[in-house]
Amino acid sequence: MMSTRYARWAAAATAVAAAVAGALAALLMTAPVWAAAPAAPTASAPAYPPLAIVTQDQVALRAAPRDAAAQQAVLWQGDVLE
């Protein structure tokens, strides 16, 4: 039987996960950034580098897209790459 504290935590975690999933879905349904011609950076709109968020633990960052390539780092869920 689940404790009341765990049940509340699980409900809150589920709500947060649903909110994040909804925001990600909304982001993915918008026009992709790479579809438009790149705009020149201006003083009012600086150019930001593309980012990636790691979604799994113990992911190997490799020098090439092959399993035989040298492993450069081990990435964890939540890491952000530029």
N, C-alpha and C positions, 0 to 999 in steps of 0.2 A: 504494500500500500504506500502511495506517495505521501510525503509530508506536505503540509500546507505551504511551507516556505518553498519547497522544491516546485510545487504546482504553480505558485505565483511566479517564480523565476522562469519556469518553462513557458508559461503564458506570455511573459514579457519578452523572452528571447524569440518566441515564435512571431510576436507582433513586430519586433525589430527586423527579423529576417524577412517578413512579408513586405515591410516598408522598403527595405533595401532592394529586394527583388523587383518591386513595383517601380522604384526609381531607375534601376538598371534597365528594365524593360522599356520605360519611357525614353531613356537615353538612346537605347539601341534602335528604337523606332523612328528617331529623328533622322534627317538627312545626314549621311556620313560626312565627316570633315574632309576626307580626301576626294569627295565627289566635286566639290567646288574648286575653282581656280584659287590658288593661294594668294592671299592679300598681302600686300607689302606692310610690314609693321610700321605703325605710326606712334607718335608720342602718347596718344590717348588709348591705343590698343596694342600693347606689346605682344610679341609672338612668344607663345609658351611651347616648350618641347612636348612631344607626345609622351604619355605615361602609360604604364601597364601595372596592374595589380595582380599579385600572385594569389591564386585561389586554392592551391594545394600545398601541403607540407612536404618538405624534403624534395624539392624540384631542383634538378641539376641545371645550372647555367653553363652551357658548353660553347666552345669556340666556333663550332659549326653544327648544322642540324643533323648530326649523326651520333649514334650511341658510342662510336669509337673515338669521337673527338674528345680533346682534353676538357676535363671538368674544371671550370673556373671558380664556381661558388655553389653553395647549397642554399636555396631560397625557401622561405617559409611563408605560409598563408598570411596575407596582409602586407607583405613587403611590396614596396612601390619602386618601379624601375623607370628610369628616364630614357 
